């Protein structure tokens, strides 16, 4: 039956998460007179509360602690903590930009993000780039280059989105941080900062005095947690290419909302030529994803192609008491590296004795 088909379920989950994220894009309007910064601060607190509830209900705490035990050195902890300010900045920008006239700039950044990730994957991880992916990257670069030559610059908001997230993902990938553990850590570390900001700006008293915030704030946290969970569910059920293609729905919705609800004109976010080039690049990416999916399906290799982008949440019951795969890999690599160093040291001593 259609309702039991994994691809159908994953598609519905992906589209639903995009709709929820786009609705959060407008929360700054609903929550006035709170400023965009205050709304972002409240979002961090509500996300943390919702995530703690989700982890508790699904009994994920052991997985979180198992991974944290694998962080043995100061370097590991530094790499684990460094991405937190990046995510904090992105959360702030997502809530601040729409109410300050930068909705289209944020949207453009999310359009460019997948193309930037493809380029980084090619040069940092030597991942192969298909001909169509290369053409899409060139089209987007051509559009951006046109605006730089025409206007002298590209919005800092756009650059912060498309160039800010890649270091976050690269650092998380370096030590194989599971998404739930990483997000829980980020929100926990950001909590003292946002509490101080809310106290200094009067965000607590303003929220307490207005009745609408008593239901809007919990709703913001619920939307954030539900959107995140649906994204992870979609990534565990969909082929990689289809999951990537559906990820473009969110910036498309943000684009429509920026033009309609936020009443921005295209000229505020860039030239029509640049938008045309980026739209062409997205169409090329979607075609490339469709070709990749169909070719793997024909060759009956779809079982490997269905590997999830991120770990499923919540996990299957038979995996509840197992350690997360990322923690096992990180622990195994460290042990191998430690023993290799000991063996090298012993080998050098043997060579010195033979020389004498």
Buried (B, 14 or more C-beta within 10 A) or exposed (E): EEEEEEBBBBBBBBBBBBBBBBBBBBBBEBBEEBBBBBBBBBBBBBBBBBBBEBBEEBEBEEBBEBBEEBBEEEEBEEBBBBBBBBBBBBBBBBBBBBBEBBBBBBBBBBBBBBBBBBBBBBEEEEEEBEEBBBBBBBBBBBBBEBBEEEEEEBBEBBBBBBBBBBEBBBBBEBBBBBBBBBBBBBBBBBBEBBBEBBEEBEBBEBBEEBEEBEEBBEBBBBBBBBBBBBBBBBBBBBBBBBBBBBBBBBBBBBBEBBBEEBEBEBEBBBBEEBBEBBBBBBEBBBBBBEEBBEEBEEEEEEEEBBEBBBBEBBBEEEBEEEBBEBBBEBBEEBEEEEEEEEEEEEEEEEEEEEEE
